[in-house]
Amino acid sequence: MSQLKNTGFADRIGAAAEAKKALLAKLKPKPTVTDPDFAQREAVKAAELEAVRAARAAVKEAARQAAADKDEAVLAEKRAERKERKALTQAEQKTARDAKYAARKARQK
């Protein structure tokens, strides 16, 4: 038969403390090795990100400008139509006025 270890309270407390230390040591973060090219890769990544952001901003600005140009064209077309209607109205008024004056002159003779 196997012989049981005759351990006392102090031995068990010590063993528990050792187990706890081993567990904490296992969970402790390991020192990392820093890559010597880390800063360079970060700079390249930041430059790529900036280029992508600039491209997106350019596309967004072009779309905004196209929408503004379209709106301006619509407004210019409406203004032209309004001017044309106004000119026709004025021409009709002038024709009616001339006809009225001509009728008045014809009555006077």
C-alpha positions in Angstrom: 0.0 0.0 0.0 1.0 3.5 -0.6 1.9 5.4 2.4 0.0 8.6 2.9 2.0 11.7 3.3 1.9 13.0 6.8 1.4 16.7 6.1 0.5 19.2 8.6 -1.5 22.4 8.4 1.5 24.5 7.6 2.6 22.2 4.8 -0.8 22.4 3.2 -0.9 26.2 3.5 2.6 26.5 2.0 1.6 24.1 -0.9 -1.6 26.2 -1.5 0.5 29.4 -1.6 3.0 27.8 -4.0 0.1 26.7 -6.3 -1.4 30.2 -6.2 2.0 31.7 -7.1 2.4 29.3 -10.0 -1.1 30.1 -11.3 -0.5 33.8 -11.1 2.9 33.4 -12.8 1.1 31.5 -15.6 -1.4 34.3 -16.1 1.3 37.1 -16.0 1.8 38.8 -19.4 4.9 37.6 -21.1 7.4 40.3 -22.3 6.9 41.0 -26.0 9.5 41.4 -28.7 9.1 44.7 -30.4 9.5 44.6 -34.2 12.2 47.0 -35.4 10.1 47.9 -38.4 7.0 48.7 -36.3 7.3 52.5 -36.7 7.9 52.3 -40.4 5.0 50.0 -40.9 2.8 52.3 -38.8 3.9 55.3 -40.9 3.1 53.4 -44.2 -0.3 52.3 -42.8 -1.1 55.9 -41.7 -0.1 57.2 -45.2 -2.4 54.6 -46.9 -5.2 55.5 -44.6 -4.8 59.2 -45.3 -4.7 58.5 -49.1 -8.0 56.5 -48.8 -9.6 59.3 -46.8 -8.5 61.9 -49.3 -9.8 59.9 -52.2 -13.2 59.5 -50.4 -13.3 63.2 -49.6 -12.6 64.0 -53.3 -15.4 61.7 -54.5 -17.7 63.2 -51.9 -16.8 66.7 -52.9 -17.2 65.9 -56.6 -20.7 64.5 -55.9 -21.6 67.6 -53.9 -20.4 69.8 -56.7 -22.3 67.9 -59.3 -25.5 68.2 -57.3 -24.9 71.9 -56.8 -24.2 72.4 -60.6 -27.4 70.4 -61.4 -29.4 72.6 -59.0 -27.9 75.7 -60.5 -28.8 74.5 -64.0 -32.4 73.8 -63.0 -32.6 77.3 -61.5 -31.1 78.9 -64.6 -33.7 77.1 -66.7 -36.5 78.3 -64.5 -35.2 81.8 -64.7 -35.0 81.7 -68.5 -38.6 80.4 -68.7 -39.8 83.1 -66.4 -38.0 85.8 -68.5 -39.5 84.3 -71.6 -43.0 84.3 -70.2 -42.5 87.9 -69.0 -41.3 89.0 -72.4 -44.3 87.3 -74.1 -46.7 89.0 -71.6 -45.1 92.3 -72.2 -45.3 91.8 -76.0 -49.0 90.8 -75.7 -49.6 93.9 -73.6 -47.8 96.1 -76.1 -49.9 94.6 -79.0 -53.1 95.1 -77.1 -52.1 98.7 -76.2 -51.2 99.4 -79.9 -54.4 97.9 -81.0 -56.3 100.1 -78.6 -54.5 103.3 -79.7 -55.1 102.3 -83.4 -58.8 101.8 -82.7 -58.9 105.2 -80.9 -57.2 106.9 -83.9 -59.5 105.2 -86.3 -62.5 106.5 -84.4 -61.1 110.1 -84.3 -60.9 110.2 -88.1 
